Every structure is written in C-alpha cells, then in structure tokens.
Amino acid sequence: MSTRTAVVLPGQGSYHPGVLAALTEDPRLSAVLADIDAVGAARGHGRISDLLRDPSAPTWEELARTRPVTLDLALFAGGVLAWHGLIARGIRSDVLIGHSLGELTALALAGSVSVTDMAGLVCLRAETLQRQSTGLGGMTALGIGAVRANHLVGLLNLPDLTMAVDNGPRQSVVSGPHEALLELERIAQAAGIRATRVSAAYPYHNRILRDSADVVAGAVEGMSVAAPAITVYSPILAREVSSAADARTVIGRHLVRPVHFYDGILAVFRSGIDSFAEASGKPVLASLIAGCLPAGVQVATPLHAVSQAASNTTLPQPIPTPDPIATQPVSPPAVTLAPVAAVSHVAPAAPVAPAAPVAAAPVPAVAPAAAVSNAPVTATAPSQGAIHDRAQVLASLREMYAEALEYPIEVLEEDALLEADLGVDSIRQTDLMGRARMLFGLPEPDSSIRTVDFDTLGKIADYVLAAAGSRDLAQAV
C-alpha cells in the first residue's frame, strides 16, 4: 500500500532571505513567481522574487518592522514556490493543511482561488491591518497545551485576551492587547510556565481584528471561488473545506477565528495520512507536527538539506513527473517518503540548514530533513572550575541547546550559525541566552551586550568565559 502524504503550508516564520534561491532558477517555477511579482508591483510592493532569491535580502524582522505587506506576500509566494518544488520531486499532495496565513496558500494551491487573486487578497489583508490594526496588541507563546492555557486566560478574565493557536501538547499562543499580554506573562512566570512574546505586529486570530476581517470578507465575496480540487483540511474550520462557501469563510474570517492546528494534524493522521511533508525551505512546523503524532509517523522537510543526517532518513530518488505548473492543482502519482525517524512528543523548534540545490527536471535527489531524536538530552550545570574550561563550557551549551531545541546534539557544532543554519530566531535566541546565563550563574549583561552578536555556540562559549571571569574578579575585590 502506498504512502499517503499531507503537505503542510507554514505561515509566519517561513520566510528566510534567499532560502528558495535554487527553486527560482527553474524556469517553470520562476513563471509562478513572475505572476505574484506582477501583483506586488501593481500594488506598490516591489518584486517579491528578489527576497526569495537573494540571501542578503532583508530579514524577517526587518520586513516585519518596515514592510509588513511585502513580508506577507513573500510568505505566500514562498509557500506556493515550495509546494511546486515538492511536486517536481514526485511528492504527492493527498491533503493540504495550512497554518494561519498558510491556509490561504493551501486554498490557492488547491484551486479554490487563483494564485494571483489570492496574492491580491494577501496584500489587501496586510494593507488593511497596517491601516486599521497597528498597535492593537500582539501574541504570546506559552509552553503548555491549549487546555491549560484556556484555564489561565479564563482565570485572568481580561478583555480581548483569547486563545489564538493550539500548536500541540507543549505550545499554545494567546493574543490580545499588550497590557493584557504583560499580565499573562507575569502570571505565567510566577506559575513556572514559559511565556515568550511572539514577533507579531497584530493580535492575530482575535476578534480585535474584526474590522480588518470584514474588509477581506467583503473583497472575497466579489471574487470567483470554487471548492478545492485537492483535499484541504482547515484548522480554522476544524474540518475539511468542502465547498466554495467554506473557502470564503476561511479567507474572510481567518483573522478572527482560532487555529486548531493540533486537532487538525491528528484528524488528518486519523484519516489515513501516514506521511507529512512541510512545504518550506527550512523547517518551521516539522517539530510541532512530530510533537502531535505517535512515534513512527513520517515527518520531513524535503527541501531542507542537512550536513549530518541519519543513514535511514534518505528520501527516495524522485520519479519523473508532469509539468507541475501545467497540471496544477492535480498532484502527480504518489511516491513514498522514507521515514525521517521514529518521532516522539517534542517541544516545538525550527532546526534549519541551507536549502538543497534544485535543477530543472529530471530533478536530483534532495537531502533529508533532520531526524527528530527520541533520546532525551539533559543539560547539567557545570562545576565552578569547568566554567573556565572552554571545552566544558561548549559541551554544556551544546547539551542545553539540544535539550531546548529537541535537535540531535551532533548537529550543534561550534561554528553553526544559530539563525541561518539552525533556525533560532532572535526571540528564541534571547530566551536561550537567558537560560545559558542561569546555567552558568552569570549576571544580566549591560546594555552594550547584543544577543544578535553571538550567532554561534562558539561565540556564546567565549562570552560565558569572559562573563565568568569578570564576575569572579568582581567577587574577589
């Protein structure tokens, strides 16, 4: 019996400058980008393809701060391009499931709305948010499941504070006004619950955004919308999209309805899906998905190449397929994904590495996604003397980062770039640097110390050694 595969379309966090550069060289795929470029240019947002092609393009943080509309269009374009890249490798989309903005991408790929019309809606959505919703609030990720998070939100009983995203047993996201989020974070910290403010400019999936949602809903009413030609499971609806009316609801109300991603992954799995492929150049949701599923389910990011991968994770040679553009939205024949690894419930993380090179068909094999390890790694506090031994400091840091990211410790090399190679964004890195200071008993740094300057474990080890030396000198005098 052949493997049935769900392709997962990520939303926020899936953009990385130049990560899909190799895909843009395929003339069939660049034609798709050209259409999206035309939409962006017509609305004054420039060429989106340049962001996906150029490694020196603005980062996610820069775009979120200065060009939020361009960022959302780049997220959409990246998902479309990555899906076509999977199809070119013979990976079938038996089911599409999107996460937040990824739901709009899924509907476009399934033929409910044309790619160009959806690109226009993505722009309208972001333009309307920028005009109507700036400053209304944000989002905070909690290191607990949705049931506990709902209890916490109910206990606080603050206006417009709501459960926005259920990502799995170990992560949920709450959205609301900034003041309410500060109170939530204070209470969570007192209760020993990890709370991390998300780099979101708006309180997504919250009724606060109803005015912006109404604008998008009004626009889609006047557009041509069809039932999906590929099965689409919607975490917004908490069921499959079965009609054009369903598709209109997802597009028009996704800004204000919660995302039941955990339930969605389980429902898709129970329907007979035994393989999940993330349509992204770097893993965003793979660990979240792994944490939602029983051990042994196949989870991969096939467009992600890693230098160190287990020998049993090799993907099969891709089979020749029809032109993915000409046949869209119909998928080519199924191909089995080899298992990434037996996976267990793990904390969400986004380990990454440079994208694999892509050529026109026939396409060469791509390297597999990183295996999600079953073996727990426990970071232990080093002895006082070991804090002055660089090798011991580095070993303790590797253990701590491996435990926090649920990533094989072998991949955490001294010179691996935390963001570019391992997918540790600035917010996550700030949290991990705080853990490192606690592990080594170091004081809070002064304002001249910038987390972004410590972009490898080697640099963090050097920082720990220097900070420990300064601490000991201060204590001696």
Salt bridges, closest charged atoms under 4 A:
ASP26 OD2 - ARG28 NH2 2.86
ASP37 OD2 - ARG47 NH1 3.81
ASP50 OD2 - ARG47 NE 3.23
ASP50 OD1 - ARG53 NH1 3.62
ASP72 OD2 - ARG125 NH1 2.87
ASP94 OD1 - ARG92 NE 2.82
GLU127 OE1 - ARG43 NH2 2.68
GLU127 OE2 - HIS45 NE2 2.75
ASP160 OD1 - ARG207 NE 3.01
GLU183 OE2 - ARG186 NH2 2.63
GLU185 OE2 - ARG197 NE 2.59
ASP214 OD1 - ARG253 NH1 3.03
ASP246 OD2 - ARG239 NH1 2.75
GLU414 OE2 - ARG390 NH2 2.78
ASP431 OD2 - ARG428 NH1 3.70
ASP431 OD2 - ARG435 NH2 3.25
GLU444 OE1 - ARG437 NH2 3.70
ASP453 OD1 - ARG450 NH2 2.86
ASP455 OD1 - LYS459 NZ 2.90
ASP462 OD1 - ARG390 NE 2.72
ASP472 OD2 - HIS388 NE2 2.76
ASP472 OD1 - ARG471 NE 3.08
